[in-house]
Amino acid sequence: MSTTASQKKSSGDGLKNLFAGASMLFALLLGILIYVFIMGDPKNFEGGDPIKGHPLNFLGIIHKGGVVVPMLLAINLIVIIFSIERIITIAKANGKGNVSTFVKKLQGLLDDNRIDEAINACDQQRGSLANVVRAGLNRYKLVVKDATMDNDSKAAAIQKELEEATTLELPMLSKNLVIISTCASIGTLIGLIGTVFGMIKAFSALASQGSPDTVALATGISEALINTAFGIIASTLAIVAYNYFSNRIDGMTYSIDEASFTIVQNFNAHH
C-alpha cells in the first residue's frame, strides 16, 4: 500500500470518526430537546403541569416515560442518521449503473484482452469495484512490460495490487455498521432499565402509606411500558438496517472477488 494512499485513508478515517462522534452528540442533544420542549410542553398535560398532570395526548404519555426517554430517542435518531449515511455511501460505492452488468462487460473486455478499454470502463463506472479493478489493470499493464519478472511473479504482483486496493475499499463500505449493531443491542437493554425504574416506582406507589397512590402507580406503569416500547423500536430498526447493509456489502465484496479472479485468470490465459 503506497504512502499517499495510507495518508488519504488516515485523513478519511479521521473525518469519518469526527462525523460519527458529532452525529451521536447531535442525536443526544436533539433527543433531550424533543423530550423537554415538545413532549414536555405544558399543553400536553392537565393543569399545564408536566410533572403531576395527567397526559392529554400521546406526547404527554411518552414524556411520562421518564429520564430514559431522551436516551432512547437518541438511539432511534442515531440509527436513522447512520442508516441514511450508509445509504449514501454504499450508493456512491456502487458507482454508475448495475454492478452485475459492469462485471459482465469487464469479463468480455478481458476475454478479448482489451485492457485499455476495461480501464476506461472503470473510469466511467467510478465505484469501489471499479477502483479495485483499475488498480489491478494498471499493475497488469506494468508487469506485462517488465522483462525481469517471470509469469508467476507477475501474477503474484497483480494479485497483491488487487488485495491492497480491496483493503482500501472494504473498510469504507462497513464503516459505522458497528454503531448500528451496537444500537441494536443496547436499545432493548436501555428500555429494560427504564422499565425496571418504572416498575420500582409503581410498586413504591402500592406500598406507600398502606394505600395505593393511583397517580404514582399510573406514572410508574406508563414509564415501564413507554421505555420498553421505545427500546424495542430502536432495536428493531437497527437490526433491519444492519442486516440490509451487511447484505449489500456482501454482494459488493463478492463482485470485487469475482472481478479480481477474472483479471488474474486473464493474465494466466494470455501469458
C-alpha positions as CSV (number, residue, x, y, z in Angstrom):
1,M,0.0,0.0,0.0
2,S,1.5,3.4,-1.0
3,T,2.3,6.2,1.4
4,T,-0.1,8.5,-0.3
5,A,-2.9,6.0,-0.2
6,S,-2.3,5.4,3.5
7,Q,-2.3,9.2,4.2
8,K,-5.6,9.6,2.3
9,K,-7.1,6.6,4.2
10,S,-5.9,8.1,7.6
11,S,-7.3,11.5,6.7
12,G,-10.6,10.0,5.6
13,D,-10.9,7.9,8.8
14,G,-10.3,11.0,10.9
15,L,-13.1,12.9,9.2
16,K,-15.5,9.9,9.5
17,N,-14.7,9.4,13.2
18,L,-15.4,13.2,13.7
19,F,-18.7,12.8,11.8
20,A,-19.7,9.8,13.9
21,G,-18.9,11.5,17.2
22,A,-20.7,14.7,16.2
23,S,-23.7,12.8,14.9
24,M,-24.2,10.9,18.2
25,L,-23.8,14.1,20.3
26,F,-26.3,15.8,18.0
27,A,-28.8,12.9,18.4
28,L,-28.5,13.0,22.2
29,L,-29.0,16.8,22.3
30,L,-31.9,16.6,19.9
31,G,-33.4,13.8,22.0
32,I,-33.2,16.0,25.1
33,L,-34.7,19.0,23.3
34,I,-37.6,16.9,22.0
35,Y,-38.3,15.4,25.4
36,V,-38.2,18.7,27.3
37,F,-39.8,21.2,24.9
38,I,-42.0,19.1,22.7
39,M,-43.1,16.2,24.8
40,G,-42.8,18.2,28.0
41,D,-45.0,21.1,26.7
42,P,-47.5,22.1,29.4
43,K,-50.3,21.8,26.8
44,N,-49.8,18.1,26.8
45,F,-50.9,17.8,30.5
46,E,-53.9,18.5,32.7
47,G,-53.4,21.8,34.5
48,G,-50.3,22.5,32.5
49,D,-48.2,20.5,34.9
50,P,-45.8,18.0,33.1
51,I,-44.8,16.5,36.5
52,K,-48.1,15.8,38.2
53,G,-50.6,16.5,35.5
54,H,-52.3,13.6,33.7
55,P,-51.2,13.3,30.0
56,L,-53.8,14.7,27.5
57,N,-52.2,13.2,24.4
58,F,-49.6,10.7,23.1
59,L,-46.7,13.2,23.5
60,G,-47.6,13.6,27.2
61,I,-47.8,9.8,27.6
62,I,-44.3,9.4,26.2
63,H,-43.0,12.2,28.4
64,K,-44.2,10.2,31.4
65,G,-41.6,7.6,30.4
66,G,-39.0,9.5,32.5
67,V,-35.4,10.4,32.0
68,V,-34.6,7.3,30.0
69,V,-36.8,8.5,27.1
70,P,-34.2,11.1,25.8
71,M,-31.6,8.3,25.6
72,L,-34.0,6.1,23.7
73,L,-34.9,8.9,21.4
74,A,-31.2,9.5,20.8
75,I,-30.7,5.8,19.9
76,N,-33.5,5.9,17.4
77,L,-32.1,9.1,15.9
78,I,-28.6,7.5,15.7
79,V,-30.0,4.5,13.8
80,I,-31.8,6.8,11.3
81,I,-28.8,9.1,10.8
82,F,-26.3,6.4,10.2
83,S,-28.7,4.4,8.0
84,I,-29.0,7.5,5.8
85,E,-25.2,7.9,5.8
86,R,-24.7,4.2,4.8
87,I,-27.3,4.5,2.0
88,I,-25.4,7.5,0.6
89,T,-22.0,5.9,1.0
90,I,-23.0,2.5,-0.5
91,A,-24.8,4.2,-3.4
92,K,-21.6,6.1,-4.1
93,A,-19.5,3.0,-3.8
94,N,-21.9,1.1,-6.1
95,G,-20.9,3.5,-8.9
96,K,-22.8,4.2,-12.1
97,G,-25.1,1.6,-13.5
98,N,-25.7,-2.0,-12.4
99,V,-22.7,-3.8,-10.8
100,S,-23.5,-7.2,-12.3
101,T,-23.7,-5.6,-15.8
102,F,-20.4,-3.9,-15.3
103,V,-18.7,-7.2,-14.2
104,K,-20.1,-9.0,-17.3
105,K,-18.8,-6.2,-19.5
106,L,-15.5,-6.3,-17.8
107,Q,-15.2,-10.0,-18.3
108,G,-15.9,-9.6,-22.0
109,L,-13.3,-7.0,-22.5
110,L,-10.7,-9.0,-20.6
111,D,-11.5,-12.1,-22.6
112,D,-10.6,-10.1,-25.7
113,N,-7.5,-8.7,-23.9
114,R,-8.8,-5.2,-24.3
115,I,-7.1,-3.8,-21.2
116,D,-7.2,-0.1,-22.0
117,E,-11.0,-0.3,-22.8
118,A,-11.5,-2.1,-19.5
119,I,-9.7,0.7,-17.7
120,N,-11.8,3.3,-19.5
121,A,-14.9,1.4,-18.4
122,C,-13.7,1.6,-14.8
123,D,-13.2,5.4,-15.1
124,Q,-16.8,5.7,-16.2
125,Q,-18.2,3.4,-13.5
126,R,-16.5,5.2,-10.6
127,G,-17.4,2.7,-7.9
128,S,-15.4,0.8,-5.3
129,L,-15.4,-2.2,-7.6
130,A,-14.1,0.0,-10.5
131,N,-11.4,1.4,-8.2
132,V,-10.1,-2.1,-7.3
133,V,-10.2,-3.3,-10.9
134,R,-8.5,-0.2,-12.2
135,A,-5.6,-0.6,-9.7
136,G,-5.3,-4.3,-10.8
137,L,-5.3,-3.5,-14.5
138,N,-2.8,-0.7,-14.2
139,R,-0.5,-3.1,-12.4
140,Y,-1.3,-5.6,-15.2
141,K,0.0,-3.2,-17.8
142,L,3.2,-2.5,-15.9
143,V,4.2,-6.1,-15.2
144,V,3.5,-7.2,-18.8
145,K,6.3,-4.9,-19.9
146,D,8.7,-6.0,-17.2
147,A,11.1,-8.5,-18.7
148,T,12.9,-9.1,-15.4
149,M,9.9,-10.9,-13.9
150,D,8.6,-14.4,-14.7
151,N,4.9,-15.0,-15.2
152,D,4.3,-16.4,-11.7
153,S,5.9,-13.3,-10.2
154,K,3.8,-11.1,-12.4
155,A,0.6,-12.8,-11.5
156,A,1.5,-12.5,-7.8
157,A,2.2,-8.8,-8.2
158,I,-1.3,-8.3,-9.9
159,Q,-2.9,-10.3,-7.1
160,K,-1.2,-8.3,-4.4
161,E,-2.2,-5.0,-6.0
162,L,-5.8,-6.2,-6.1
163,E,-5.7,-7.2,-2.5
164,E,-4.3,-3.9,-1.4
165,A,-6.9,-2.0,-3.4
166,T,-9.6,-4.1,-1.8
167,T,-8.2,-3.4,1.6
168,L,-8.6,0.3,1.0
169,E,-12.2,0.0,-0.2
170,L,-13.9,-2.5,2.1
171,P,-13.4,-0.6,5.4
172,M,-15.2,2.3,3.8
173,L,-18.2,0.1,3.0
174,S,-18.6,-1.3,6.5
175,K,-17.7,1.9,8.4
176,N,-20.2,2.8,11.1
177,L,-22.1,-0.5,10.9
178,V,-20.7,-1.3,14.3
179,I,-22.6,1.7,15.7
180,I,-25.9,0.4,14.2
181,S,-25.2,-3.1,15.6
182,T,-24.5,-1.6,19.0
183,C,-27.8,0.3,18.9
184,A,-29.5,-3.0,18.1
185,S,-28.1,-4.4,21.3
186,I,-28.4,-1.5,23.8
187,G,-31.8,-0.3,22.6
188,T,-33.6,-3.1,24.3
189,L,-31.3,-3.0,27.3
190,I,-31.8,0.7,28.0
191,G,-35.5,0.2,27.5
192,L,-35.4,-2.5,30.1
193,I,-33.6,-0.2,32.5
194,G,-36.4,2.3,32.1
195,T,-38.9,-0.5,32.6
196,V,-37.2,-1.5,35.9
197,F,-37.3,2.1,37.1
198,G,-40.9,2.4,36.2
199,M,-41.9,-0.8,38.0
200,I,-40.0,0.2,41.1
201,K,-41.9,3.5,41.1
202,A,-45.2,1.6,40.6
203,F,-44.6,-0.8,43.5
204,S,-43.4,2.0,45.7
205,A,-46.8,3.7,45.0
206,L,-48.6,0.5,46.1
207,A,-46.6,0.3,49.3
208,S,-46.8,4.0,50.3
209,Q,-48.8,4.8,53.4
210,G,-50.7,1.5,53.3
211,S,-52.9,2.7,50.4
212,P,-52.1,2.9,46.6
213,D,-51.2,6.2,45.1
214,T,-53.0,5.9,41.8
215,V,-51.2,8.8,40.2
216,A,-47.8,7.4,41.1
217,L,-48.9,3.9,40.2
218,A,-50.1,5.1,36.7
219,T,-46.9,7.0,36.2
220,G,-44.7,4.0,37.1
221,I,-46.6,1.7,34.8
222,S,-46.5,4.3,32.0
223,E,-42.8,4.7,32.4
224,A,-42.2,1.0,32.3
225,L,-44.3,0.4,29.1
226,I,-43.1,3.5,27.2
227,N,-39.4,2.7,27.7
228,T,-40.0,-0.9,26.7
229,A,-41.7,0.2,23.5
230,F,-39.0,2.7,22.6
231,G,-36.3,0.2,23.3
232,I,-37.9,-2.5,21.1
233,I,-38.5,0.0,18.3
234,A,-34.8,1.1,18.4
235,S,-33.5,-2.4,18.3
236,T,-35.9,-3.5,15.5
237,L,-34.9,-0.6,13.3
238,A,-31.2,-1.2,14.0
239,I,-31.4,-4.9,13.3
240,V,-33.2,-4.4,10.0
241,A,-30.8,-1.7,8.9
242,Y,-27.7,-3.7,9.9
243,N,-28.9,-6.9,8.0
244,Y,-29.8,-4.8,4.9
245,F,-26.4,-3.1,4.7
246,S,-24.5,-6.2,5.5
247,N,-26.2,-8.0,2.6
248,R,-25.4,-5.1,0.3
249,I,-21.8,-5.1,1.3
250,D,-21.5,-8.9,0.9
251,G,-22.8,-8.6,-2.6
252,M,-20.2,-5.9,-3.5
253,T,-17.5,-8.0,-1.9
254,Y,-18.5,-11.0,-4.0
255,S,-18.4,-8.8,-7.1
256,I,-14.9,-7.5,-6.2
257,D,-13.6,-11.0,-5.7
258,E,-15.2,-12.2,-8.9
259,A,-13.6,-9.3,-10.9
260,S,-10.2,-9.9,-9.2
261,F,-10.3,-13.6,-10.1
262,T,-11.1,-12.7,-13.7
263,I,-8.1,-10.4,-14.0
264,V,-5.7,-12.9,-12.7
265,Q,-7.2,-15.7,-14.8
266,N,-7.0,-13.4,-17.9
267,F,-3.3,-12.8,-17.3
268,N,-2.6,-16.5,-16.9
269,A,-4.6,-17.3,-20.0
270,H,-2.8,-14.7,-22.2
271,H,0.7,-15.1,-20.8
